[in-house]
Amino acid sequence: MGQQDIGEHPMRFLKLKEVMKKTALSRSAIYRKMNDGEFPQSVSLGERAIAWVESEVDEWMDSCLKQR
């Protein structure tokens, strides 16, 4: 299985702590925004593991910048 490219970046998963660090959002804010449809949905990686697609988080951050 090879890596897929999305745009210029290879697909990469981010764990919750990485998403929190990258976005400066708290855990509860991430989940609240997800529930409100304002943040990318997480991906199930297994029974007890979830992550976010980095390119989707980056797109969300770009949209925040465009709204200011």
ABEGO torsion letter per residue (X at the ends): XBBBBBEABBBBBBBAAAAAAAAGBBAAAAAAAAAAGABBBBBBAEAABBBBBAAAAAAAAAAAAAAX
